Amino acid sequence: MANDYLNKINKKETNKILVSLRLFALKNNVPIITLEGMNFLNQIIKINNVKNILEIGTAIGYSSINMALNSNVNIVTIERDEEMYKLAQKNINENSLQSQISVVYEDALKTNELQLGEFDLIFIDAAKAQSINFFNKFKSILTKKGIIITDNLLFHGLIDTEVKSRDLKQLLRKIDNFNKFVVEQDDFDTYIYEIGDGMSLSIKKV
C-alpha cells in the first residue's frame, strides 16, 4: 500500500512537546489533526509565507503550537469549550508561546470577526456541521490571495458510505453539503485533497 510505504520513509514527529500533546490527545480521545494533515498545513504556511493565522477550533492547542514551532507566525485561535480552552492556554503558556498564540474563549459564530484583524490563512477545524457558516463568516477578513483550509471532510472514510445511525447520517450529509458548497465558490479556487481525514484548500481570487 502506498500509505504504508510513505509512512515508512517520511520523517516522524520527534519534537518532544508535539509528541507529548499527540499522545495526550490519543489517550484522552481528543480529536486533533492527523500528522499527514499537519505536515500539509505547515508546508502551505511556508510556501505562501503566511504570517497571520486564524484557527477555528483550538482543542488542546496541538495544531496552533505545532504551527508556531514550525514557522514565525502569529495565531488567533477560537475555542468554545471551557475545559479545552483552559487546557490549551496551559499548554501554550508552559511552552512560552503566548507571544505567538492568542486563545479566544468564545463561540466562533458569535465572535465579532472584524475585531480580529486580517489573516493570510484561516484553518477551520471545529464543529463539522457549521463549516459553511464558518467559511461564510470569516472569509471577509482574509488578505488578498488569502487561504482557507478546512479539515475532516472525509470523516474517517465514512462520507460516501451508508450508515445506520440517524445522527451520524445527518452529520455526514452536512459535511457532504459543505464539500459541494466549497468547490463551487466563485471567489475561491478550491480543491479537496485526500490528505489526513480530507482537507480542502481554498485560495481567494484576486
Residue pairs with C-beta under 8 A, 6 or more apart in sequence:
10 39
13 19
13 22
13 35
15 69
17 65
17 69
17 95
18 62
18 65
18 66
18 69
21 32
21 60
21 61
21 62
21 65
21 91
22 32
22 35
22 62
24 30
24 60
25 31
25 32
25 59
25 60
25 62
30 59
30 60
30 84
31 59
31 152
32 59
32 60
32 62
32 63
33 41
33 62
33 63
33 125
33 151
33 196
34 196
34 197
35 196
36 195
36 196
37 151
37 195
37 196
37 197
37 199
38 63
38 66
38 196
40 193
40 195
40 196
40 199
41 63
41 67
41 123
41 149
41 199
42 66
42 67
42 70
42 71
44 50
44 121
44 147
44 149
44 201
45 53
45 67
45 70
45 71
45 73
45 121
46 70
46 71
48 120
48 121
48 147
50 71
50 73
50 120
50 121
50 147
51 72
51 73
51 74
51 120
52 73
52 74
52 75
52 76
52 117
52 118
52 119
52 120
52 121
52 143
53 64
53 67
53 73
53 74
53 75
53 76
53 119
53 120
53 121
53 122
53 123
54 75
54 76
54 77
54 78
54 116
54 119
54 121
54 122
54 123
54 138
54 141
55 63
55 64
55 75
55 76
55 77
55 78
55 122
55 123
55 125
56 77
56 78
56 108
56 122
56 123
56 124
56 125
56 126
56 134
56 138
57 77
57 78
57 79
57 108
57 124
57 125
57 126
57 127
58 64
58 77
58 78
58 79
58 84
58 85
58 88
58 103
59 79
59 84
59 88
59 125
60 84
60 87
60 88
60 91
61 77
61 87
61 88
61 89
61 91
61 92
61 101
61 103
62 91
63 123
63 125
64 75
64 77
64 88
64 92
64 101
64 103
65 91
65 92
65 95
65 97
65 101
67 73
67 75
68 75
68 97
68 100
68 101
69 97
73 100
74 100
74 101
74 102
75 100
75 101
75 102
76 102
76 104
76 116
76 117
76 119
77 88
77 101
77 102
77 103
77 104
78 103
78 104
78 106
78 108
78 111
78 126
79 85
79 88
79 103
79 104
79 105
79 106
80 105
80 106
80 107
80 108
80 126
82 105
85 103
85 105
88 103
89 103
92 98
92 101
92 103
104 111
108 126
108 134
108 137
108 138
109 130
109 133
109 134
109 137
113 137
113 138
113 140
113 141
114 140
114 141
116 141
117 141
118 141
118 142
118 143
119 141
119 142
119 143
119 146
120 142
120 143
120 146
120 147
121 146
121 147
121 148
121 149
122 138
122 139
122 141
122 142
122 146
122 147
122 148
122 149
123 148
123 149
123 150
123 151
124 131
124 134
124 135
124 148
124 149
124 150
124 151
125 150
125 151
125 152
126 134
128 152
128 155
128 171
128 174
128 175
128 178
129 170
129 171
129 174
129 175
131 150
131 174
131 175
131 178
131 182
132 177
132 178
132 181
134 150
135 148
135 150
135 178
135 181
135 182
135 185
135 202
138 148
139 148
139 187
139 188
139 204
142 148
142 204
144 204
144 206
145 203
145 204
145 206
146 203
146 204
147 201
147 202
147 203
147 204
148 188
148 200
148 202
148 204
149 199
149 200
149 201
149 202
150 178
150 182
150 199
150 200
150 202
151 196
151 197
151 198
151 199
152 175
152 197
152 198
153 159
153 175
153 178
153 179
153 192
153 197
153 198
153 199
153 200
154 194
154 197
154 198
155 171
155 172
155 175
155 197
155 198
156 197
158 168
158 172
159 172
159 175
159 176
159 179
159 198
163 169
163 172
179 192
179 200
182 188
182 190
182 192
182 200
182 202
183 190
183 191
183 192
183 200
185 202
186 205
187 204
187 205
188 202
188 203
188 204
188 205
189 202
189 203
189 205
190 200
190 201
190 202
190 203
191 200
191 201
192 198
192 199
192 200
192 201
193 199
193 200
193 201
